[in-house]
Amino acid sequence: MAALNGKIAVVTGGNRGIGRGIAEALAAEGATVALTARGAADAERAARDVGRGARGYVCDVRACESVQRLFAGVAHDLGGCDILVNNAGIGIFGPVAEMDPDDWRAMIETNLNGPFYCCREAIPLMKKRGGGYIFNISSLAGKNPIQNGAGYNATKFGLNGFSEALMMEVRYDGIRVSYLMPGSVATEFGRGSAAKSGWALTPADVGQVVVDLLRSPSRALYSRVEMRPSQPPRKG
């Protein structure tokens, strides 16, 4: 995918944060972006802001039926799917003994079930178009335990394993799978977000990595990419 003109990209949770940065990067390279949000107004506003033919779709990735409607709509409106970015995610932090089971389920359903539902719908569309690229947005929390982050850790560890198995499953269909593991990113997501400005990664940094991987030779597969700020605050 050295040239992204004519490529169709689906970015879940593309209305803000990392997803928005990825949507903007793909659109700037000529891809037609279908970005999602859980609310129609948010999806439509983000698509207008991204511009370059981007379209907004309502989707709750926790619901299989909602994901099915998304991909049916994208196939009807745009013709298929070449690039899938599973970005939609949530993090709820606190001790296990105090965690609301509804919060646990929300993380599992969003961070783990959502990518499964989306991949399940996107892969047949990619095969029809001769291949594609799937990006699962994980986190360094997918390898590094966080105190009071057991639920979030569980979903990201799980997403990494899912990604590696999926990579082996679809590689001979011309579909590459990469999972990205950003560290601190300056968004509203997570704890201490306001203090990250100026030194943390930005959504645009993650978007650039997605574009760079899409441009890489088809014989190369960068299955796992870790990202960190180059100069975080010194400790002590």
VOGU-857729 format. One record per residue: residue in three letters; z, x, y of N, C-alpha, C, O, CB in turn. Coordinates in steps of 0.05 Angstrom, whole numbers, plus 5000, padded with zeros to 4 digits. Glycine has a CB too. Layout:
residues N
ALAZXYZXYZXYZXYZXY ...
This chain:
residues 236
MET500050174976500050005000500050175025501750145043502449815000 ALA498150365026498050545050497550375075498550445096495850745046 ALA495950165072495449985095496749715088496249605066492449955101 LEU498249605107499549345102498049105113498948885109502349355113 ASN495849155125494248925135493448755112492348845092491749025150 GLY493848495115493248305093495348275072495148095055490748395080 LYS497448435073499648405054501548195063502048155087501148675050 ILE502748045044504547825050507347915041507747985018503647565036 ALA509247905060511948005055513947775059513847635079512648235073 VAL515747735039517847545042520447705046521147875030518047365016 VAL521947635067524447775074526647565076526647405094524147935101 THR528447565057530647365058532747455078533247695081531847325030 GLY533847265092535747335112534547505134535747685145538147485101 GLY532047445140530447605159530847525188529447635206527647595153 ASN532647355194533047265221534947435238534947425262534146985222 ARG536447615224538247785239538948035223538248055199540847635247 GLY540348225236541348465222539248625209537048655219543348385202 ILE539848735185538048905171535448755164533248865166539349005145 GLY535648505156533248355149531348325173528948345170534048075140 ARG532448285196530848265220529448535226527148535233532548175245 GLY530948755223529649015227527449065208525349185216531749235225 ILE527748985183525649025163523248845170520948925168526648965135 ALA523748595177521648405184519948515207517548505207522748125191 GLU521348625227519848725251518248975243515949005252521848805273 ALA519349145226517849385218515349315202513249435206519649565201 LEU515649115184513349035168511148905185508848955181514148845145 ALA512048735203510148595220508648795238506248775243511448395238 ALA510049005248508849205264506649365250504849475262510949395275 GLU506949375223504949525207502749345197501049435181506349645183 GLY502649095205500448915198500948715176499148555170498149075191 ALA503348725164503848525143504348255155505348225178506348615126 THR503748045140504447775148507247715136507547725112502347565138 VAL509147665153511947645145512847355143512547205162513747805164 ALA513947285120515247035117518247095116519247195095514246875091 LEU519747025137522547085137524146835134523246615141523347225164 THR526546855122528146625116530746635131531846845138528646595087 ALA531746385136534546345145535446085133533845925123534646335177 ARG538046035134539045785122538645545140538745325131542045815116 GLY538145595166537645375185534845395196533745615201539645385207 ALA533545165200530745155210530545285237528645435242529744865210 ALA532345215255532245325282532345635282530845765297534445205300 ASP534145745266534446035264531946165253530946365263536846105247 ALA530746035233528346145220526046145240524546335243527645995195 GLU525645915253523445885272523746075296521746195305523145595281 ARG526146095306526646275329526046565322524846705338529546235340 ALA527046645299526646925291523646985287522747195295528146985266 ALA522246795275519346835271517846865297516047025300518146605254 ARG518646695317517346725343517946995356516247125367518346495362 ASP520447085353521247335365519847575351518947765365524247375363 VAL519547565325518147775311515247775318514047985321518547745280 GLY514047535320511247515328509347615307510047635283510847655354 ARG506947685315504847795298504347625273503847725251505748075289 GLY504447365277503847175255506147125236505746995215501647285240 ALA508547215242510847165225511446865223510946715242513347315235 ARG512346785200513046505195515946485186516946655171511146375175 GLY517246275195520046225187520246005166518945805169521746165211 TYR521946055147522345865125525345815121526946005123520945955099 VAL526045575115528845515108529345575079527745475062529545215115 CYS531345725073532045785045534945855042535946015058530246005034 ASP536245735023538945815015538645954988538245824968540945575013 VAL538746224987538246364963540246314941539746384918538146664968 ARG542446174947544346104926543445874909544445834887547046024939 ALA541345734918540345504903537545554892535745614907540245254922 CYS537345554866534745604853532545424863530345514867535045574822 GLU533145174867531144984877530145054905527745024911532244694876 SER531945144922531145224949529345474948527345484963533645294966 VAL529845664930528145894927525445814916523345924925529446104908 GLN525345634897522845534887521145404908518745454910523245334864 ARG522345254926520845124948519845344967517645324977522644924963 LEU521445544972520545764989518045894979516045914994522745974992 PHE517945974954515646124944513245934940510946024943516346264918 ALA513745684934511545494933510245464960507845444963512445224922 GLY511945454981510945435008509445685017507345655029513245385027 VAL510545915011509146165018506546185004504546265016510946415012 ALA506446114978503946134963501845934975499546004978504446064934 HIS502745694982500945504994499945585021497545565028502245224995 ASP501845675038501145735066499746005070497946025086503645735083 LEU500546205054499646475059497946595036496546785040501946655064 GLY498246475012496546564990497946724968496646804949494346735001 GLY500446784971501846934950504047104962505147054983499847104935 CYS504747314947506847494955506247774945505747814921509647404945 ASP506247974963505848254955508348414957508748614943503748374973 ILE510148334976512548484981514948294982514748084996512348655008 LEU517048354968519448194969521748374978522248584966520048054942 VAL523148284998525648425007527948235003528348045019525348515037 ASN529548294983532048134978534248254995535648434988532848144948 ASN534548135019536448235039538748055043540948145049535048285065 ALA538447795040540547605046543147675030543047715006539747315039 GLY545347695044547747785031550247725048549947695073547748075024 ILE552547705036555047655050557147845038557047925015555847365049 GLY559147895055561448045046564047915055564347865079561348345055 ILE565847855037568447735044570547925031570547975007568647445033 PHE572348015048574148225039577048135039577847975056573848475057 GLY578548235019581348175017582348224989580648274971581847875024 PRO584948224985586048274958585148074938584747834944589048284959 VAL584648154913583747974892585747744888584947514885583448134866 ALA588347804889590347604884590447394905591547174901593047734882 GLU589247444928589247254950586447134956586146974974590247394975 MET584547214940581747134946581346844937582046764915579747314933 ASP580046694954579346414947577046424927575046564932578446254973 PRO577246284905575046294885572346204897570246294888575746114862 ASP572446034917569945954930568646194944566146214945570445724950 ASP570246374956569146614968567946794947565746914952571246754984 TRP569246824925568146984903565446874894563547024891570146994879 ARG565346614889562846494880560646524901558346564894563346194874 ALA561346494926559346524948558046804947555646824951560646464975 MET559647004943558547284942556847314917554647434919560847494942 ILE557747224894556147254870553547104873551447204866557647144845 GLU553646854883551246684885549246794905546846774901552046404892 THR550246914927548547014948547447294941545047334942549947024975 ASN549247474934548447754931547247824904545848024902550947924935 LEU547747654884546747724857544847504846542647564838549147754839 ASN545747254847543947044838541547024856539246974846545446774837 GLY541847054882539647024900537347214894535047124891540547074928 PRO537847474891535647654883534347584857531947614853536647934882 PHE535947494837534747404812532847174816530647174806536947334792 TYR533746964830532046734835529446824849527246724842533546524851 CYS529746994869527347074885525447244868523047194869528247224910 CYS526447424853524747594836523347424815520947464809526447814822 ARG524747234804523647054783521246904794519346854780525746854774 GLU521346824820519046684832516946864842514546804840520046504854 ALA517647104852515747284864514047434844511647484849517147474882 ILE515247514822513747684803511147554793509147694793515547744779 PRO511147294785508547184777506447184799504047224794508946894767 LEU507347144824505447154846504347434850502047474856506847054872 MET506047634847505247914850503247984828501248124833507648104850 LYS503747894804501947964782499147844787497147974781503047854755 LYS499047604799496447484805494847644825492447644826496847204815 ARG496347794843495047954864494748244856493948404873496647924890 GLY495448314831494948584822497248774825496949014820492648694835 GLY499548674833501848854836503448784861502848584875501049144838 GLY505448944867507148894890509449084892509549284878508148604889 TYR511349024910513649194914516049014919515948844936513149394938 ILE518249064905520748924909522849114919523249324908521648794882 PHE524149034941526349194953528849024951528948794961525749274983 ASN530849134938533449004937535349154956535849394952534648994908 ILE536449014976538149144995541049144984542448944985538049005023 SER541849374975544549404964546249534985546049465009544449584938 SER547949724978549849844996551050084982551050104957552049645005 LEU552150274997553750484985556150374971557450514955554550695006 ALA556850124977558949984962558049924934559649824918559749724976 GLY555549974927554649944900555250184882554650184858551649894900 LYS556450384894557350614878560150714886561450854871555350844881 ASN561050634910563650724920565550484922565050304939563350864947 PRO567750484907569650264909570950254937571350454950571850284888 ILE571450004946572749954972575349804967575249594954570849804991 GLN577449904977579949754975579649474989578649465011582349904988 ASN580449264975580148994985577248904985576548714999581348965012 GLY575549054971572748974970571748924942569348964936571049194983 ALA573448844924572748814896570348624892568548684876575148724879 GLY570348404906568148214902565548324912563548294898568847954917 TYR565548444936563148564946562148794929559848814923563548664975 ASN564048964920563349184902562049074877559949174868565849344894 ALA563148864865562148754840559248664843557548714826563848524831 THR558648534866555948434870553948664874551648654864555748244893 LYS554748874888552849094894552549274870550349374865553849254918 PHE554749324855554449474830552449314812550749434799557149514816 GLY552849054810551148894794548248894803546448904786552148614793 LEU547848884829545048884840543649144833541249144827545148844870 ASN545149364833543949624826543049624797540849714791545949854831 GLY544749534780543949514751541649334747539849404732546349424735 PHE541649104760539448914758536849054767534749024754539948664775 SER536949194789534549324800533449534781531049554777535249464827 GLU535249694769534249904751532949794726530949894717536550094743 ALA534149574715532949454692530249314699528349334684534849244679 LEU530249184722527749054731525549254735523249204728528248884756 MET526249484747524249694751522849764726520349794726525549934763 MET524249804704523049874678521449644667519449684652525149954658 GLU522149404673520849164662518149114674516249034660522548924667 VAL517749174700515349094714513549324723511449284735515948924738 ARG514349564718512849794728509949804718508149884733514250054720 TYR509449714693506749714683505149474691502749444683506849734653 ASP506349304707504849084720503949164748502948994763506548824721 GLY504449414755503749504782505749424803505149414827501049394790 ILE508149354795510249264813512449484814513649554793511548994805 ARG512849594837515049784841517549654850517449454865514150004861 VAL519849754842522449644850524149874861524550074847523849504826 SER525149834885527050034897529449884906529249654916525650184920 TYR531850004904534149894917535150094937535450334932536349824896 LEU535749994961536650154983539650114987540749894985535150075010 MET541050334991543950344993544750455021545550685023545150504970 PRO544650285042545550385068548550415069550050255056544550195090 GLY549450605084552250625091552850455116552150215116553150915095 SER554050575135554850425160552350355176550850535184556850585177 VAL551950095181549750005197550849835220552649675217547749835180 ALA549749885244550749745268549649465269547649405283549949905294 THR550949285254550348995255552948845257555048965258548648905230 GLU552748575258555148415259556448385232558548265229554548145271 PHE555148495211556148465184558448655179558448885188553848515163 GLY560448565164562548745154564748785174565048655194561348995147 ARG566448985166568849035181568449265201567049455196571149105162 GLY569749235225569549445245566749475256566049695265570549705234 SER565149265257562349285265562049375294560349535300560949035261 ALA563749275311563449335339563849625345562649725365565449165356 ALA565349765329565950055334563650235324563850475328568550135321 LYS561650125311559650295299557350365318555850555312558450145275 SER557150225340554950275358554850565368556850675376555050085382 GLY552450685367552150955377551951165356550651375360554351025396 TRP553151125333553051335312552051225285551151375268555851445308 ALA552250965281551450845255548450825253546950845272552750575251 LEU547550775228544750705224544150445239545950295245544150675194 THR541650395243540750145256538949985237537950105218539250205283 PRO538649725241536749575224533949695225532549685205536649295234 ALA533149815247530549935249530250175230528150235220529950025278 ASP532450325227532450545208531850455180530350585165535150695209 VAL533150235172532650125145529750025143528450065122534649905138 GLY528849895164526049805164524050035161522050005147525449655189 GLN524650255173522850485171522750595143520650675133523750705190 VAL524950595129524950685101523250505084521750595067527850685090 VAL523450235088521750055073518850115078517250125059522349765081 VAL518050155103515250215109514450485096512250505085514850225139 ASP516150685098515450945086515050925056513251045045517751145092 LEU516750765042516450735013513850585007512450644987518850585001 LEU513150385023510650245018508250425022506150385009510450005037 ARG508550615039506250805044506151025023504051165022506550935072 SER508151055007508251274988506051234966505351004961510951304975 PRO505051444954502951424933503951244911506251254903502251694923 SER502151084900502850894879503851024854505250904837500450714872 ARG503251284850504251434826507251504829508451584810502651684822 ALA508351474853511151554858512851304860512051104873511351724884 LEU515251314848517151094850519851204857521151354842517250944822 TYR520751134881523351214891525250974885525550794901523351284922 SER526450984861527850744852530450694866531350474868528350764822 ARG531750914877534350884890534351064914533751294913536650954871 VAL535050944937535151094962537851044975538650824981532851004981 GLU539351264979541851254993541451335023540051525029544051444980 MET542651185041542451235069545151255082546951095077540751005083 ARG545451455099548051495113547551575142545451695147549751715098 PRO549351525160549151635187549251935185550752055169551451525205 SER547652065201547552365199550152485211550952705203545152465213 GLN551352355231553752465243555752245249556152165271552952615269 PRO557152155228559251955232561652085246561852335247560151835205 PRO563451925256565852045269567352225250567652155227567651815280 ARG568352445260570052615244572652485238573752335254570452895258 LYS573652545215576352435207578552635215578252875211576452365177 GLY580652525225582952705230582852845256584752995263583152895208 
